[in-house]
Amino acid sequence: MKKILLTLTLCGLTFIGKSQNASVEKSTYGIQTGVLGIWAHREVKLSNQIALRAEIGMDAGFWGGSFYPKNGYLMTPVITLEPRWYYNLNKRISKSRNISGNSGNFLTLQTSYHPNWFVISNYDNVEIADQISIIPTWGIKRNIGNHFTYETGIGIGYRYIFAKSVGYLENEGEAALNLHLRIGYRF
């Protein structure tokens, strides 16, 4: 009878342990780099599956062609705020996969602001117009060891450019693409 009771107790504890809901971390932060920039970020838990990510960094761009005497590049500041819904955390837990550092698939509404504060470029007197973009994005974030991460995402949305602020006649809006591949370090 003692063996049966002990077996049932252990099985019950196993079911109780498995019934817990997975959750994003209370707070996590780190740095990331990709082909076109470098960024520092922090994610704060809003609910078990939703985290608010704030990010500041430098976005980069390249241009060239026969119109320019040489190829050009620029780096400009960017501030991003995005709520992320990590929708597959319970599934990852059920398959004994790691969810530390909010490792999982996510949907987000990436909102970015590029201010005309300064520009780093190989051309003199390069300016960008202030611009804001709102892009629904799907992505994945995974860990490599304890501190390294990689992240990729894709989305299409809208960008509004305040072109009058740099001397153009009209502001303009256009479709915007978010396609990113980043590797990072989580503190």
Backbone hydrogen bonds in HBPLUS format (Angstrom, degrees):
<---DONOR---> <-ACCEPTOR-->    atom                        ^
c    i                          cat <-CA-CA->   ^        H-A-AA   ^      H-
h    n   atom  resd res      DA  || num        DHA   H-A  angle D-A-AA Bond
n    s   type  num  typ     dist DA aas  dist angle  dist       angle   num
A0005-LEU N   A0001-MET O   2.99 MM   4  6.20 162.8  2.02 150.4 155.0     1
A0006-LEU N   A0002-LYS O   2.89 MM   4  6.03 159.2  1.93 147.9 153.8     2
A0007-THR N   A0003-LYS O   2.93 MM   4  6.06 157.6  1.98 145.1 151.2     3
A0008-LEU N   A0004-ILE O   2.93 MM   4  6.15 162.2  1.96 151.6 156.1     4
A0009-THR N   A0005-LEU O   2.98 MM   4  6.11 154.8  2.04 145.5 152.5     5
A0010-LEU N   A0006-LEU O   3.02 MM   4  6.24 163.0  2.05 150.1 153.9     6
A0011-CYS N   A0007-THR O   3.00 MM   4  6.20 160.3  2.04 149.4 155.1     7
A0012-GLY N   A0008-LEU O   2.90 MM   4  6.02 156.2  1.96 144.7 151.7     8
A0013-LEU N   A0009-THR O   2.95 MM   4  6.21 153.9  2.02 149.4 156.0     9
A0014-THR N   A0010-LEU O   3.04 MM   4  6.26 149.4  2.13 142.2 150.5    10
A0015-PHE N   A0011-CYS O   3.04 MM   4  6.40 156.4  2.10 151.0 156.2    11
A0016-ILE N   A0012-GLY O   2.96 MM   4  6.20 156.3  2.02 147.7 154.7    12
A0017-GLY N   A0013-LEU O   2.89 MM   4  6.05 158.1  1.94 146.9 152.7    13
A0018-LYS N   A0014-THR O   3.04 MM   4  6.26 148.2  2.15 145.0 153.2    14
A0019-SER N   A0015-PHE O   3.06 MM   4  6.13 131.5  2.31 140.1 151.9    15
A0019-SER N   A0016-ILE O   3.28 MM   3  5.22 136.1  2.48  94.5 106.2    16
A0024-VAL N   A0048-ASN O   2.84 MM  24  5.66 142.9  1.98 133.3 145.1    17
A0045-LYS N   A0026-LYS O   3.00 MM  19  4.80 169.6  2.01 130.2 130.0    18
A0028-THR N   A0043-GLU O   2.95 MM  15  5.27 152.1  2.03 147.7 154.5    19
A0043-GLU N   A0028-THR O   2.72 MM  15  5.27 165.2  1.74 162.2 167.3    20
A0187-PHE N   A0029-TYR O   3.02 MM 158  6.07 154.6  2.08 148.7 156.7    21
A0030-GLY N   A0041-HIS O   3.05 MM  11  5.58 154.7  2.12 143.0 147.5    22
A0041-HIS N   A0030-GLY O   2.90 MM  11  5.58 166.8  1.92 156.5 159.1    23
A0031-ILE N   A0185-TYR O   2.96 MM 154  5.47 152.4  2.04 152.9 159.7    24
A0185-TYR N   A0031-ILE O   2.85 MM 154  5.47 150.6  1.94 151.3 160.8    25
A0032-GLN N   A0039-TRP O   2.81 MM   7  5.29 157.8  1.86 154.7 158.6    26
A0039-TRP N   A0032-GLN O   2.86 MM   7  5.29 163.9  1.88 156.7 159.0    27
A0033-THR N   A0183-ILE O   2.87 MM 150  5.64 161.8  1.90 157.8 161.2    28
A0183-ILE N   A0033-THR O   2.93 MM 150  5.64 163.0  1.96 163.7 165.9    29
A0034-GLY N   A0037-GLY O   3.15 MM   3  5.59 164.4  2.17 147.7 147.4    30
A0060-ALA N   A0036-LEU O   2.99 MM  24  4.69 148.4  2.10 123.9 119.6    31
A0038-ILE N   A0058-MET O   3.09 MM  20  5.47 145.4  2.21 141.0 151.5    32
A0058-MET N   A0038-ILE O   2.80 MM  20  5.47 160.5  1.84 163.3 169.9    33
A0040-ALA N   A0056-ILE O   2.86 MM  16  5.58 169.2  1.87 162.6 164.0    34
A0056-ILE N   A0040-ALA O   3.00 MM  16  5.58 158.9  2.04 159.1 166.0    35
A0042-ARG N   A0054-ALA O   2.94 MM  12  5.47 147.0  2.05 155.6 164.1    36
A0054-ALA N   A0042-ARG O   2.90 MM  12  5.47 162.3  1.94 160.1 164.3    37
A0044-VAL N   A0052-LEU O   2.96 MM   8  5.25 155.4  2.02 136.0 142.7    38
A0052-LEU N   A0044-VAL O   2.80 MM   8  5.25 160.5  1.84 153.5 154.7    39
A0046-LEU N   A0050-ILE O   2.85 MM   4  5.46 169.3  1.86 149.7 149.3    40
A0047-SER N   A0050-ILE O   3.12 MM   3  5.06 158.7  2.17 142.2 140.6    41
A0086-TYR N   A0049-GLN O   2.77 MM  37  5.19 157.4  1.82 169.5 167.0    42
A0051-ALA N   A0084-ARG O   2.94 MM  33  5.27 155.0  2.00 147.9 155.4    43
A0084-ARG N   A0051-ALA O   2.71 MM  33  5.27 175.1  1.71 169.4 171.2    44
A0053-ARG N   A0082-GLU O   2.80 MM  29  5.20 175.4  1.80 151.4 151.1    45
A0082-GLU N   A0053-ARG O   2.87 MM  29  5.20 159.6  1.91 152.9 158.4    46
A0055-GLU N   A0080-THR O   2.85 MM  25  4.96 153.1  1.93 153.5 152.4    47
A0080-THR N   A0055-GLU O   2.83 MM  25  4.96 170.2  1.84 146.1 148.8    48
A0057-GLY N   A0078-VAL O   3.02 MM  21  5.41 151.7  2.10 153.6 157.9    49
A0078-VAL N   A0057-GLY O   2.94 MM  21  5.41 143.5  2.07 140.6 140.4    50
A0059-ASP N   A0076-THR O   2.88 MM  17  5.49 151.3  1.96 171.2 162.3    51
A0076-THR N   A0059-ASP O   2.89 MM  17  5.49 156.7  1.94 155.9 163.4    52
A0061-GLY N   A0074-LEU O   2.91 MM  13  5.35 140.9  2.06 150.7 154.4    53
A0074-LEU N   A0061-GLY O   2.94 MM  13  5.35 143.5  2.08 148.1 150.3    54
A0063-TRP N   A0072-GLY O   2.93 MM   9  5.16 152.3  2.00 139.3 139.7    55
A0072-GLY N   A0063-TRP O   2.79 MM   9  5.16 165.2  1.81 143.5 148.7    56
A0075-MET N   A0120-ILE O   2.73 MM  45  5.03 136.1  1.92 141.0 153.9    57
A0120-ILE N   A0075-MET O   2.90 MM  45  5.03 169.3  1.91 150.8 154.4    58
A0079-ILE N   A0113-TYR O   2.98 MM  34  5.26 158.8  2.02 146.0 153.0    59
A0113-TYR N   A0079-ILE O   2.82 MM  34  5.26 153.7  1.89 151.0 160.0    60
A0081-LEU N   A0111-THR O   2.93 MM  30  5.44 160.8  1.97 156.0 161.7    61
A0111-THR N   A0081-LEU O   3.17 MM  30  5.44 151.8  2.26 139.0 147.2    62
A0085-TRP N   A0107-LEU O   2.85 MM  22  5.26 173.3  1.85 162.1 164.3    63
A0107-LEU N   A0085-TRP O   3.02 MM  22  5.26 147.6  2.13 134.5 143.2    64
A0092-ARG N   A0088-ASN O   3.02 MM   4  6.26 155.4  2.08 148.9 155.6    65
A0093-ILE N   A0089-LEU O   2.95 MM   4  6.22 156.4  2.00 151.4 157.8    66
A0094-SER N   A0090-ASN O   2.94 MM   4  6.16 159.1  1.98 147.9 153.6    67
A0095-LYS N   A0091-LYS O   3.17 MM   4  6.40 132.0  2.41 137.8 149.4    68
A0095-LYS N   A0092-ARG O   3.25 MM   3  5.21 134.7  2.47  93.5 105.6    69
A0097-ARG N   A0092-ARG O   2.75 MM   5  4.96 164.8  1.77 154.1 152.1    70
A0096-SER N   A0093-ILE O   2.89 MM   3  4.88 159.2  1.94 113.0 114.6    71
A0103-SER N   A0099-ILE O   3.31 MM   4  4.45 151.6  2.39  97.8 103.8    72
A0104-GLY N   A0141-LYS O   2.89 MM  37  5.38 120.8  2.24 133.6 150.8    73
A0141-LYS N   A0104-GLY O   3.01 MM  37  5.38 146.5  2.13 135.5 146.1    74
A0106-PHE N   A0139-GLY O   2.82 MM  33  5.33 164.6  1.84 149.4 149.8    75
A0139-GLY N   A0106-PHE O   2.93 MM  33  5.33 159.8  1.97 155.0 155.6    76
A0108-THR N   A0137-THR O   2.89 MM  29  5.25 154.2  1.96 155.1 160.5    77
A0137-THR N   A0108-THR O   2.86 MM  29  5.25 164.3  1.88 146.9 150.6    78
A0110-GLN N   A0135-ILE O   2.97 MM  25  5.12 142.0  2.12 144.9 135.0    79
A0135-ILE N   A0110-GLN O   2.83 MM  25  5.12 163.8  1.85 148.4 153.5    80
A0112-SER N   A0133-SER O   2.93 MM  21  5.26 153.5  2.00 143.8 152.4    81
A0133-SER N   A0112-SER O   2.88 MM  21  5.26 155.2  1.94 147.4 153.9    82
A0114-HIS N   A0131-GLN O   2.84 MM  17  5.23 166.8  1.86 156.8 161.4    83
A0131-GLN N   A0114-HIS O   3.10 MM  17  5.23 147.5  2.21 133.5 143.0    84
A0162-PHE N   A0130-ASP O   2.82 MM  32  5.35 166.3  1.84 161.9 165.8    85
A0132-ILE N   A0160-TYR O   3.01 MM  28  5.45 157.1  2.06 151.8 157.9    86
A0160-TYR N   A0132-ILE O   2.82 MM  28  5.45 166.0  1.84 166.5 169.6    87
A0134-ILE N   A0158-TYR O   2.91 MM  24  5.53 158.3  1.95 161.4 168.6    88
A0158-TYR N   A0134-ILE O   3.04 MM  24  5.53 163.9  2.06 145.2 146.8    89
A0138-TRP N   A0154-ILE O   2.99 MM  16  5.62 167.9  2.00 153.7 151.0    90
A0154-ILE N   A0138-TRP O   2.88 MM  16  5.62 157.0  1.93 161.6 167.8    91
A0140-ILE N   A0152-THR O   2.90 MM  12  5.61 152.7  1.98 157.1 165.4    92
A0152-THR N   A0140-ILE O   3.05 MM  12  5.61 156.4  2.11 153.5 160.4    93
A0142-ARG N   A0150-TYR O   2.95 MM   8  5.55 166.9  1.97 164.3 168.5    94
A0150-TYR N   A0142-ARG O   2.94 MM   8  5.55 154.3  2.00 150.2 156.2    95
A0144-ILE N   A0148-PHE O   2.64 MM   4  4.97 164.6  1.67 143.1 139.6    96
A0186-ARG N   A0147-HIS O   2.62 MM  39  4.90 163.8  1.64 150.8 156.9    97
A0149-THR N   A0184-GLY O   2.96 MM  35  5.07 156.9  2.01 128.9 132.6    98
A0184-GLY N   A0149-THR O   2.81 MM  35  5.07 162.6  1.84 143.6 144.8    99
A0151-GLU N   A0182-ARG O   2.90 MM  31  5.19 156.3  1.96 145.0 147.9   100
A0182-ARG N   A0151-GLU O   2.80 MM  31  5.19 168.7  1.81 159.6 163.1   101
A0153-GLY N   A0180-HIS O   3.04 MM  27  5.38 150.1  2.13 143.9 145.9   102
A0180-HIS N   A0153-GLY O   3.04 MM  27  5.38 161.6  2.07 143.2 148.9   103
A0155-GLY N   A0178-ASN O   2.81 MM  23  5.00 133.0  2.03 143.9 151.1   104
A0178-ASN N   A0155-GLY O   2.84 MM  23  5.00 173.2  1.84 145.5 145.8   105
A0157-GLY N   A0176-ALA O   2.79 MM  19  5.13 164.3  1.82 152.0 156.8   106
A0176-ALA N   A0157-GLY O   3.03 MM  19  5.13 157.4  2.09 113.9 116.2   107
A0159-ARG N   A0174-GLU O   2.82 MM  15  5.42 161.6  1.85 166.1 169.1   108
A0174-GLU N   A0159-ARG O   2.87 MM  15  5.42 153.8  1.94 154.9 163.2   109
A0161-ILE N   A0172-GLU O   2.69 MM  11  5.28 178.3  1.69 171.4 171.4   110
A0172-GLU N   A0161-ILE O   3.05 MM  11  5.28 161.3  2.08 147.3 152.9   111
A0165-SER N   A0162-PHE O   3.23 MM   3  5.94 150.7  2.32 114.8 121.5   112
A0166-VAL N   A0163-ALA O   3.10 MM   3  5.69 162.6  2.13 115.8 121.1   113
A0168-TYR N   A0163-ALA O   3.21 MM   5  5.38 159.0  2.26 137.6 131.2   114
A0167-GLY N   A0164-LYS O   3.16 MM   3  5.10 170.0  2.17 108.6 108.8   115
